[in-house]
Amino acid sequence: MAEPEPSGADIGYISVTFERVLDQALNSRRISDALERSAGTLNREQLRTRALRERAAIAAVAAVEYHAYTESKALAAEQTGERDSNGNSISNSGSGGSGLLPVLAVFVPSLSAVAAAVFLVSGLALRVFGGRPYIGAGLLTAGFVAAAVAVGGAVADLACLLVAAAHNRSAVDDGVPAGEDAEVKRAREAWQLALLERGMMPFLLARLDEADTRDHV
C-alpha cells in the first residue's frame, strides 16, 4: 500500500528539523575541527548551502526512522480519540470536562461584569431618585463585589494565557510538540539522531574531505 503524502504541516516540520540538525552538526566539535584542518577550503556557510541543496538525499538516510515516527504519531492519535462512522476522529467522553473549563473561564468574568453594571446603575438610580436607601446601598455593594469578581477572573484568565503561551513558545523553540506522547518522543528523537549521525555528519565530513583532496592535487 502506498504511503500517504506528507501534509503541509509535516513538510514544514521536516524542514525546520532538518535545519536544526544541520546547525547542531555545524556547531559540533568534529565539524569545527575539520573546518580548521581544511584551512579555508570550505567555510561554514558553504557547507550549509551544500547541505540544504542536498536535503532530500540526506533526509532519505533516516527515512526508516521517520516512518516509525509518523506511525507512532498516528497510533498515539488513535489512542487518544475515537473514530465515528465516517472514520473521522472525535474526542473521548472525558474531554467534555476539559472543554467546559475554557467556556467557564470566559463566561464567569463576562457575567460578573454585566451583573456589576446592572447592580451599580440600579443602586445609583435608587439613591439619586430618592428610592429606598438601604436597597440602593445593597445594590451598590453587590455591584462592587461583582466588579471585583470580574476583575479577579480577568486577571486569572490573563495569567493562565501567559503561562500557556510561555509553555507553547518553549515547546516550539525546542522543536517539541506540546503534550507529546512518550513513545512519540522516543521515535522523534531516534529519527533526529539518525538524521544527525547517519545523514548530516557523514555528508558534511565528506564534502570537507573532497575539498581538501582537490586542494592538494
Residue pairs with C-beta under 8 A, 6 or more apart in sequence:
3 67
6 14
10 70
14 59
14 66
15 55
16 175
17 175
17 192
17 195
18 55
18 58
18 59
18 195
19 52
20 175
21 192
21 195
21 196
21 200
22 48
22 51
22 52
22 200
24 196
24 200
25 31
25 196
25 200
25 201
25 204
26 44
26 47
26 48
26 204
28 201
30 201
30 205
31 47
31 201
31 204
31 205
31 208
34 204
34 205
34 208
35 42
35 43
35 44
35 47
35 208
37 208
37 212
38 208
38 211
38 212
38 215
41 208
41 211
41 212
41 214
41 215
42 207
42 208
42 211
47 204
47 207
47 208
50 207
51 58
51 200
51 203
51 204
54 203
57 203
58 195
58 199
58 200
58 203
59 66
59 195
59 199
60 199
61 194
61 195
61 198
61 199
62 191
62 194
62 195
62 198
62 199
64 194
65 187
65 190
65 191
65 193
65 194
65 195
66 191
68 187
68 190
68 191
69 184
69 187
69 188
69 190
69 191
71 187
72 181
72 183
72 184
72 186
72 187
72 188
73 184
73 187
75 183
76 181
76 183
76 184
77 89
78 89
80 92
80 181
81 89
81 90
81 91
81 92
82 89
82 90
82 91
82 92
83 89
83 90
84 90
91 99
105 153
105 156
105 157
105 160
106 157
108 149
108 153
109 149
109 150
109 153
109 154
109 157
110 150
112 146
112 147
112 149
112 150
112 153
113 146
113 147
113 150
115 142
115 143
115 146
116 143
116 144
116 145
116 146
116 147
116 149
116 150
117 143
118 143
119 139
119 140
119 142
119 143
119 146
120 139
120 140
120 143
120 144
120 147
122 136
122 139
122 143
123 135
123 136
123 137
123 138
123 139
123 140
123 141
123 142
123 143
124 136
124 140
125 131
125 136
126 132
126 133
126 135
126 136
126 139
127 133
127 136
127 137
127 140
167 178
168 178
171 177
171 178
176 185
176 188
180 188
